[in-house]
Amino acid sequence: MECLINGCNFLLSNIPCESFSFEKKDDESPHYSFCDTGPDIFPYLLVNIGSGVSILKVEAHDKYQRIGGTAMGGGTFWGLGSLLTEAKGFDELLKLADSGRRRNVDMLVEDIYGGDYSTLGLPGNLTASSFGKTVRSSNDADGSK
């Protein structure tokens, strides 16, 4: 982990516009704004995505801590994809995912509330539950939807 932090610190200190902010637009297209960090790069969040995900708060060159994460990452995607498709590798799974429609399987905020949930600032197109529309009820006699 120390090597990862040191590498990120180096990039942020020496490569212009190596960090970015993210904003979700209404049209569902992500908007990334690359920005210069300036001389003081701290504090920042480092999200390391691999077989799982770790979220690290980096406060100084030698001061950081893991503040969150999940076991759901690339390994989960690859494992589920291997079980559910005939894909022969990660790249093939990515191509399949690119042509898919998440609205067919993921439960969205709008599926629960009928639109945006403005009180909490949640847009209707935000995923509320991954694979939430694929749940089968015990009432399904043949197990199909």
C-alpha positions in Angstrom: 0.0 0.0 0.0 2.9 2.4 0.8 4.2 2.0 -2.8 0.7 2.9 -4.2 0.5 6.0 -2.0 4.1 7.1 -2.9 3.3 6.6 -6.6 0.1 8.6 -6.4 1.8 11.4 -4.4 4.5 11.6 -7.1 2.0 11.8 -9.9 -0.1 14.5 -8.1 3.0 16.5 -7.3 4.7 16.3 -10.7 2.1 15.7 -13.5 -0.2 18.6 -14.3 -4.0 17.7 -14.3 -3.5 14.2 -12.9 -6.5 14.5 -10.6 -10.1 15.0 -11.5 -13.5 15.7 -10.1 -16.7 13.9 -11.2 -20.2 15.2 -11.7 -23.2 13.2 -12.8 -25.3 15.1 -15.4 -29.0 14.6 -15.9 -28.4 13.1 -19.3 -26.5 10.2 -17.6 -23.2 11.1 -19.3 -20.5 11.4 -16.7 -18.6 14.7 -16.6 -15.0 14.6 -15.5 -13.1 17.9 -14.9 -9.3 17.5 -14.7 -7.7 20.0 -12.4 -4.2 21.0 -11.3 -3.5 20.2 -7.6 -1.1 23.0 -7.0 1.7 22.7 -4.5 -0.3 21.2 -1.7 -1.8 17.9 -2.7 -3.2 16.9 0.7 -5.6 15.7 1.8 -7.1 13.5 -0.9 -9.1 10.3 -1.3 -7.5 7.5 -3.2 -9.9 4.8 -4.5 -8.0 1.7 -5.4 -10.1 -0.6 -7.6 -8.8 -4.2 -8.1 -10.4 -7.5 -7.2 -12.1 -5.4 -4.4 -12.1 -1.7 -3.7 -10.3 0.2 -1.0 -10.9 3.9 -0.2 -7.9 5.6 1.4 -7.7 9.0 3.0 -4.2 10.4 2.4 -3.4 13.3 4.7 0.4 13.5 4.2 3.3 11.6 2.6 3.5 9.3 5.5 0.0 9.6 7.0 -2.9 7.6 5.4 -5.6 5.2 6.5 -8.2 3.0 4.9 -11.6 4.5 5.6 -13.8 2.1 3.6 -14.1 -0.3 0.7 -15.9 -3.3 -0.5 -15.2 -6.8 -1.6 -17.2 -6.0 -4.8 -14.7 -5.2 -7.5 -13.2 -6.5 -10.7 -13.0 -10.0 -9.2 -16.7 -10.0 -8.5 -17.5 -8.8 -12.1 -15.2 -11.5 -13.6 -16.5 -14.3 -11.4 -20.2 -13.5 -12.0 -19.5 -12.9 -15.7 -17.8 -16.3 -15.9 -20.8 -18.0 -14.2 -23.5 -16.3 -16.2 -22.0 -16.1 -19.7 -19.9 -18.0 -22.2 -17.3 -15.2 -22.2 -13.7 -16.4 -22.4 -12.0 -13.5 -20.7 -12.2 -10.2 -19.0 -12.1 -8.2 -22.2 -14.9 -10.2 -23.7 -17.0 -9.5 -20.5 -16.3 -5.8 -20.9 -17.6 -5.9 -24.4 -20.8 -7.7 -23.3 -21.3 -5.2 -20.5 -20.9 -2.3 -22.9 -23.8 -3.5 -25.0 -26.0 -4.3 -22.0 -28.7 -2.2 -20.4 -28.4 -1.8 -16.6 -32.0 -0.6 -16.4 -33.1 -4.2 -17.2 -31.4 -5.7 -14.1 -30.6 -2.9 -11.6 -33.2 -1.4 -9.5 -33.0 2.4 -9.8 -34.1 5.1 -7.4 -37.0 6.0 -9.8 -38.2 2.4 -9.6 -38.7 2.8 -5.9 -39.8 6.5 -5.7 -41.2 7.1 -9.2 -38.5 9.7 -10.0 -35.8 11.6 -8.3 -35.7 11.5 -4.5 -35.0 15.2 -4.1 -35.0 15.2 -0.3 -31.7 13.3 -0.3 -30.5 14.7 -3.7 -30.7 11.3 -5.4 -31.4 11.4 -9.1 -33.9 8.8 -10.4 -31.3 7.1 -12.6 -29.0 6.3 -9.7 -28.6 2.6 -9.0 -30.4 1.7 -5.7 -29.8 -2.1 -5.9 -27.5 -3.9 -8.3 -29.4 -6.9 -9.8 -32.5 -5.7 -7.9 -34.8 -6.5 -10.8 -33.6 -10.1 -11.2 -34.9 -11.3 -7.8 -37.2 -14.3 -8.0 -40.1 -14.7 -5.6 -40.9 -17.9 -3.9 -44.3 -17.5 -5.5 -42.7 -18.1 -9.0 -43.8 -21.7 -9.6 -41.2 -22.3 -12.4 -38.6 -19.9 -11.1 -39.0 -17.6 -14.1 -40.0 -13.9 -14.2 
